[in-house]
Amino acid sequence: MQKRIAILGSTGSIGTQALEVISSHPDKFEVEVLTAQNNVDLLISQSIRFKPNMVVIGNEDHYERIKEALEGHPIKVFAGTAAIAQVCAFDSVDMVLTAMVGFSGLYPTVEAIRAGKHIALANKETLVVAGALIMQEAQANRVPILPVDSEHSAIYQCLAGEGLNRIEKIILTASGGPFRGWDEKRMKEVTPEQALHHPIWCMGPKITIDSATLMNKGLEVIEARWLFGLGADDIEVVIHPQSIIHSMVQFTDGSIKAQMGLPDMRLPIQYAFSYPERFQTDFKRFDFRQHHALTFEQPDTKIFRNLALAYEALRMGGNWPCILNAANEVAVEAFLKEKIGFMQIADVIERTLTKSSYIESPLLEDYLNSDLHARQVAQEQI
C-alpha cells in the first residue's frame, strides 16, 4: 500500500525535494496534504500536479485565490494556521513531514503526534523549543519521530542494528559556512547577500543565515539531545568543510561509525519516508578516487558565539532553548532587513536570554508565552 504523506511547508526547500522523492516512487508514496504560508503560485502548481486530497494556505488572505485556481479539481482547500494542525489528524494521513520554518511547526507537530501519525521531522525548532513535551507525547502515543536533518538522519542510520549498545558520544559535522576562518573585523562587514551564499547546501534564507552564524548547528545540538537522549557533554561539533561525512557515533568501546555520501537532502528525506527499508535511487554516488582529503577542525565559538549560546541554553534547559530560538528568529529577520549587523545577531540573542524569565518545567502554554515574550524583548534590543 502507498504511504499517504502530509507535507507541511511543501513550497520550501525540504518540501519541494520531498515531492521529488515521492514522484520517483509513485507506487510507494502518495501526497495526501500540501500546505504553505504565502507561496500561492507554487502551491497551486504542486496541487494540480500531485492532486492531494487537501491543501491548506496558512495566510488566509490568499484563500479565495487558491480556492478559485483549484476549482474543478477534487481537492479540498482550507486556510489558517489552525487548519494546518487539524488536517494532520485526519485518518487519511499516514505520515506528516514537518518542514515548516521555525516556531510555527510546533503546534501542528503536537497535534499530529496526538493523532498517532508517524513524524518525519525537518523542523528542528520543534524539538529545540519543546523537546521534553514532544518526546513525552511521542512516547505516550507510540509515535516514531524520524529525523530528516542530514546530521540526525546520519546518527539514526549509524545506530541501526546497535540495539542496547551504549553511545559514548555523537559527533555532528558542520561545513563551517561561508565565513569559516574569517576574523572578527571581516565578520563585522558581512552583508546579507554574502551570508545567503552557502558553499555546499541550497536552503531557504533563514536556515542559510543560521548556518552562517553556526546557530543551525547549535539548534541541531539541542535537537540531538532529545532525539538520542544524550547530555550536552555527549554531543560534539566538528567542522568538516567537504560535507561528505554527515555525522558520526562513537561507542563505549572506542569504535566510530560514520554515515557518508554526497550532499543531497533527498536521501535523508527518502530514508525517513521508507524506513526501515532503503529504496533504489539514481542519486549521484560518492567516488573516493575523486576526493583526496576529508578534513576536520574545531569550531571557533569566540567568533561564532551562537553555537556557545545554544550549548548554554541546552545546559540550562527549561524554556531557555525556546527563548534562544525566538530571539534568533527575530534577529535573523532584522539582519536580512539590514537593521542590525551580522555579529549583532548573537548580541540580541544573549541580551534576550538575560532579560527573560526562566521556567524550569514549562507546559505547552508556557512555551507559547515564552516565545511571544522573547520576541518582544528581542525587538526591543534591535
C-alpha positions as CSV (number, residue, x, y, z in Angstrom):
1,M,0.0,0.0,0.0
2,Q,1.1,3.6,-0.7
3,K,2.1,5.6,2.3
4,R,-0.1,8.8,2.4
5,I,2.0,11.8,3.3
6,A,1.1,15.3,4.5
7,I,3.8,17.8,3.7
8,L,3.7,20.9,5.9
9,G,5.7,23.5,4.1
10,S,5.6,22.0,0.6
11,T,6.9,25.1,-1.2
12,G,10.2,25.3,0.8
13,S,13.5,23.6,0.1
14,I,12.7,20.4,2.0
15,G,9.1,20.3,0.8
16,T,10.0,20.6,-2.9
17,Q,12.7,17.9,-2.6
18,A,10.2,15.7,-0.7
19,L,7.9,15.9,-3.7
20,E,10.8,14.9,-5.9
21,V,11.2,11.8,-3.8
22,I,7.5,11.0,-3.9
23,S,7.4,11.4,-7.7
24,S,10.3,9.0,-8.0
25,H,8.4,6.3,-6.1
26,P,4.7,6.7,-7.1
27,D,4.0,3.1,-6.2
28,K,5.3,3.7,-2.6
29,F,4.1,7.2,-1.7
30,E,1.1,9.4,-2.2
31,V,0.6,13.1,-1.4
32,E,-2.4,13.5,0.9
33,V,-1.9,17.1,2.1
34,L,0.1,20.1,1.0
35,T,0.5,23.3,3.0
36,A,2.3,26.6,2.5
37,Q,2.2,30.0,4.2
38,N,2.4,32.5,1.3
39,N,3.8,31.0,-1.9
40,V,0.4,30.6,-3.6
41,D,1.7,30.1,-7.2
42,L,3.9,27.2,-6.3
43,L,1.3,25.6,-4.1
44,I,-1.2,25.8,-6.9
45,S,1.1,24.2,-9.4
46,Q,2.1,21.5,-6.9
47,S,-1.6,20.8,-6.1
48,I,-2.5,20.4,-9.8
49,R,0.4,18.1,-10.4
50,F,0.2,15.9,-7.3
51,K,-3.6,16.1,-6.7
52,P,-3.6,15.9,-2.9
53,N,-6.8,15.3,-1.0
54,M,-6.3,18.6,0.9
55,V,-4.5,21.9,0.5
56,V,-4.0,24.5,3.3
57,I,-2.7,28.0,2.8
58,G,-1.6,29.4,6.1
59,N,-2.2,33.1,5.2
60,E,-5.9,33.4,5.0
61,D,-5.7,36.4,2.7
62,H,-4.8,34.0,-0.1
63,Y,-7.7,31.6,0.4
64,E,-10.0,32.9,-2.3
65,R,-7.3,33.0,-4.9
66,I,-6.2,29.4,-4.3
67,K,-9.8,28.2,-4.0
68,E,-10.6,29.7,-7.4
69,A,-7.4,28.3,-9.0
70,L,-8.3,24.8,-7.8
71,E,-11.9,24.9,-8.8
72,G,-12.8,21.8,-10.7
73,H,-10.1,19.7,-9.1
74,P,-11.0,17.1,-6.5
75,I,-9.1,19.0,-3.8
76,K,-10.4,20.4,-0.5
77,V,-9.0,23.8,0.2
78,F,-8.6,25.2,3.7
79,A,-6.9,28.3,5.2
80,G,-5.3,29.4,8.5
81,T,-2.8,28.1,11.0
82,A,-5.4,26.1,12.9
83,A,-6.4,24.2,9.7
84,I,-2.8,23.1,9.2
85,A,-2.8,21.4,12.6
86,Q,-6.3,20.0,12.0
87,V,-5.6,18.2,8.7
88,C,-2.7,16.4,10.3
89,A,-5.1,14.4,12.4
90,F,-7.3,13.2,9.6
91,D,-7.5,9.4,9.2
92,S,-6.3,9.5,5.6
93,V,-2.8,10.7,6.7
94,D,-0.2,8.1,7.5
95,M,2.9,10.3,7.9
96,V,3.5,14.0,8.5
97,L,6.6,15.7,7.1
98,T,7.1,18.8,9.2
99,A,9.1,21.2,7.0
100,M,7.6,24.5,8.2
101,V,10.1,27.2,9.3
102,G,10.8,28.0,12.9
103,F,8.4,28.0,15.8
104,S,5.3,27.7,13.5
105,G,6.0,23.9,13.3
106,L,5.4,23.2,17.0
107,Y,1.6,23.1,17.2
108,P,0.9,21.1,14.1
109,T,3.6,18.6,15.2
110,V,2.0,18.2,18.6
111,E,-1.4,17.6,17.0
112,A,0.0,15.1,14.5
113,I,1.7,13.1,17.3
114,R,-1.5,13.1,19.4
115,A,-3.3,11.7,16.4
116,G,-0.8,8.9,16.2
117,K,0.8,9.9,12.9
118,H,4.4,9.0,12.1
119,I,6.6,12.1,12.1
120,A,9.3,12.9,9.5
121,L,10.9,15.8,11.3
122,A,12.6,18.5,9.3
123,N,11.5,21.4,11.6
124,K,14.3,21.2,14.2
125,E,12.9,24.1,16.1
126,T,10.0,21.9,17.3
127,L,12.4,19.9,19.5
128,V,14.5,22.9,20.3
129,V,11.5,24.8,21.7
130,A,9.7,22.0,23.4
131,G,11.8,18.8,23.3
132,A,10.6,17.4,26.6
133,L,7.0,17.8,25.7
134,I,7.4,16.4,22.2
135,M,9.2,13.3,23.3
136,Q,6.7,12.7,26.1
137,E,3.8,13.0,23.7
138,A,5.6,10.7,21.2
139,Q,6.2,8.1,23.8
140,A,2.7,8.3,25.2
141,N,1.2,7.9,21.7
142,R,3.8,5.4,20.5
143,V,4.7,7.6,17.6
144,P,8.1,7.3,15.9
145,I,10.0,10.5,15.1
146,L,12.2,10.0,12.1
147,P,14.8,12.8,11.6
148,V,15.2,14.5,8.2
149,D,18.1,16.8,9.0
150,S,21.1,15.2,7.3
151,E,23.1,15.1,10.5
152,H,20.4,13.5,12.6
153,S,19.5,11.1,9.9
154,A,23.1,10.1,9.8
155,I,23.1,9.4,13.5
156,Y,19.9,7.4,13.2
157,Q,21.4,5.4,10.4
158,C,24.6,4.7,12.4
159,L,22.5,3.4,15.3
160,A,20.6,1.0,13.1
161,G,21.3,-2.6,14.4
162,E,23.1,-1.4,17.5
163,G,20.3,-2.3,19.9
164,L,21.3,-1.5,23.5
165,N,25.0,-0.8,22.7
166,R,25.9,2.3,24.7
167,I,26.9,5.5,23.0
168,E,29.9,7.4,24.3
169,K,29.2,10.5,22.2
170,I,27.8,11.7,18.9
171,I,29.8,13.9,16.5
172,L,27.8,16.4,14.5
173,T,29.6,17.7,11.4
174,A,29.2,21.2,10.0
175,S,30.5,22.7,6.8
176,G,31.6,25.9,8.6
177,G,29.5,28.1,6.3
178,P,30.8,30.8,4.0
179,F,32.9,32.6,6.7
180,R,35.0,29.8,8.0
181,G,38.3,31.2,9.1
182,W,37.3,34.8,9.0
183,D,38.4,37.1,11.8
184,E,36.1,39.4,13.8
185,K,37.0,42.5,11.8
186,R,35.9,40.9,8.5
187,M,32.8,39.4,10.1
188,K,31.5,42.9,11.1
189,E,31.3,43.8,7.5
190,V,29.3,40.8,6.4
191,T,26.2,41.6,4.2
192,P,23.0,39.6,3.9
193,E,24.0,38.8,0.3
194,Q,27.3,37.3,1.4
195,A,25.6,35.3,4.2
196,L,23.0,33.9,1.9
197,H,25.7,32.2,-0.3
198,H,26.3,28.8,1.3
199,P,29.2,26.9,-0.1
200,I,27.5,23.5,0.0
201,W,23.8,23.4,0.6
202,C,20.9,25.2,-1.2
203,M,18.4,26.1,1.5
204,G,15.9,28.8,2.5
205,P,17.1,32.2,3.7
206,K,16.5,31.7,7.5
207,I,18.4,28.3,7.7
208,T,21.1,29.7,5.4
209,I,21.8,32.6,7.8
210,D,21.6,30.2,10.8
211,S,24.3,28.1,9.0
212,A,26.5,31.1,8.5
213,T,26.3,32.0,12.2
214,L,26.5,28.3,13.3
215,M,23.2,28.7,15.1
216,N,21.9,26.0,12.9
217,K,24.5,23.6,14.4
218,G,23.6,24.9,17.9
219,L,19.9,24.1,17.2
220,E,20.9,20.7,15.9
221,V,22.8,20.0,19.2
222,I,19.7,20.7,21.2
223,E,17.6,18.6,18.8
224,A,20.1,15.7,19.1
225,R,19.8,15.9,22.9
226,W,16.1,14.9,22.6
227,L,16.2,12.5,19.7
228,F,19.0,10.4,21.2
229,G,18.7,11.0,24.9
230,L,22.1,12.5,25.4
231,G,23.5,15.3,27.5
232,A,25.3,18.4,26.2
233,D,28.7,16.9,27.0
234,D,27.9,13.9,24.9
235,I,27.4,15.9,21.7
236,E,30.4,17.2,19.9
237,V,30.5,19.5,16.9
238,V,33.4,19.4,14.3
239,I,33.8,21.5,11.2
240,H,34.0,19.3,8.1
241,P,34.1,21.6,5.0
242,Q,33.6,18.9,2.4
243,S,30.3,17.8,3.9
244,I,30.8,14.2,3.0
245,I,30.6,12.7,6.5
246,H,27.2,13.8,7.7
247,S,27.7,12.8,11.3
248,M,29.3,10.0,13.5
249,V,28.6,7.9,16.5
250,Q,31.4,6.9,18.9
251,F,30.6,3.8,21.1
252,T,31.9,3.0,24.5
253,D,34.5,0.5,23.0
254,G,36.0,3.5,21.2
255,S,34.8,2.5,17.7
256,I,33.3,5.2,15.5
257,K,30.6,4.7,12.8
258,A,30.1,7.4,10.2
259,Q,27.4,7.9,7.6
260,M,28.8,9.3,4.3
261,G,27.6,10.4,0.9
262,L,27.4,13.4,-1.4
263,P,25.4,16.3,0.0
264,D,21.8,15.7,-1.1
265,M,18.8,16.2,1.1
266,R,16.7,13.9,-0.9
267,L,18.5,10.9,0.7
268,P,17.6,11.6,4.3
269,I,14.0,12.6,3.2
270,Q,13.6,9.3,1.4
271,Y,15.1,7.3,4.3
272,A,12.6,8.9,6.7
273,F,9.8,8.1,4.3
274,S,10.9,4.5,3.6
275,Y,12.3,3.4,7.0
276,P,13.3,0.7,7.7
277,E,13.7,-0.1,4.0
278,R,16.1,1.5,1.6
279,F,14.7,2.2,-1.9
280,Q,16.7,2.4,-5.1
281,T,17.7,5.9,-6.3
282,D,19.5,7.4,-9.2
283,F,21.3,10.0,-6.9
284,K,24.9,10.7,-7.8
285,R,27.3,8.4,-6.0
286,F,30.4,9.4,-3.9
287,D,33.7,8.4,-5.5
288,F,36.7,8.1,-3.2
289,R,39.0,8.5,-6.1
290,Q,37.8,12.0,-6.8
291,H,38.1,13.1,-3.1
292,H,41.6,13.1,-1.9
293,A,41.1,14.6,1.5
294,L,38.5,14.9,4.2
295,T,39.4,17.5,6.8
296,F,38.2,18.4,10.3
297,E,38.5,21.5,12.5
298,Q,37.3,22.7,15.9
299,P,34.6,25.4,15.6
300,D,35.6,28.9,16.8
301,T,32.9,29.7,19.4
302,K,34.5,33.1,20.1
303,I,33.7,34.3,16.6
304,F,30.6,32.1,16.1
305,R,29.1,32.8,19.5
306,N,25.7,31.4,18.6
307,L,27.0,27.9,19.0
308,A,28.2,28.6,22.5
309,L,24.8,30.2,23.4
310,A,23.0,27.1,22.2
311,Y,25.1,24.9,24.4
312,E,24.4,27.3,27.3
313,A,20.7,27.2,26.6
314,L,20.8,23.4,26.4
315,R,22.5,23.1,29.8
316,M,20.0,25.5,31.4
317,G,17.1,23.6,30.0
318,G,13.5,24.6,30.8
319,N,12.3,27.4,28.5
320,W,15.7,28.7,27.7
321,P,16.0,26.9,24.3
322,C,12.6,28.3,23.4
323,I,13.8,31.8,24.3
324,L,17.0,31.3,22.3
325,N,15.1,30.2,19.2
326,A,12.6,33.1,19.4
327,A,15.4,35.7,19.8
328,N,17.3,34.1,16.9
329,E,14.3,34.2,14.6
330,V,13.8,37.9,15.3
331,A,17.5,38.7,15.0
332,V,17.9,36.9,11.7
333,E,14.9,38.7,10.2
334,A,16.4,42.0,11.4
335,F,19.8,41.2,9.8
336,L,18.1,40.2,6.5
337,K,16.4,43.6,6.5
338,E,19.8,45.3,7.3
339,K,18.5,46.6,10.7
340,I,21.5,45.0,12.5
341,G,24.9,43.7,11.6
342,F,25.9,40.1,11.3
343,M,27.8,40.0,14.6
344,Q,24.9,41.7,16.4
345,I,22.7,38.6,15.9
346,A,24.5,37.0,18.8
347,D,24.2,40.2,20.9
348,V,20.5,40.3,20.5
349,I,20.1,36.6,21.5
350,E,22.4,36.9,24.5
351,R,20.6,40.0,25.9
352,T,17.2,38.4,25.3
353,L,18.3,35.4,27.3
354,T,19.4,37.6,30.2
355,K,16.2,39.7,30.2
356,S,13.7,36.8,30.0
357,S,12.1,34.8,32.9
358,Y,13.3,31.2,33.4
359,I,10.8,28.4,33.8
360,E,12.3,25.1,34.8
361,S,9.4,22.8,33.8
362,P,7.3,24.6,31.2
363,L,4.0,23.4,29.8
364,L,2.8,24.0,26.3
365,E,1.2,27.3,27.3
366,D,4.5,28.3,28.9
367,Y,6.3,27.7,25.7
368,L,3.8,29.8,23.7
369,N,4.1,32.6,26.2
370,S,7.9,32.4,26.4
371,D,8.2,32.6,22.6
372,L,5.9,35.6,22.5
373,H,7.7,37.4,25.3
374,A,11.2,36.7,23.9
375,R,10.2,38.1,20.6
376,Q,9.1,41.3,22.2
377,V,12.3,41.5,24.2
378,A,14.5,40.8,21.1
379,Q,12.7,43.5,19.2
380,E,13.5,46.0,22.0
381,Q,17.2,45.1,21.7
382,I,17.0,45.9,18.0
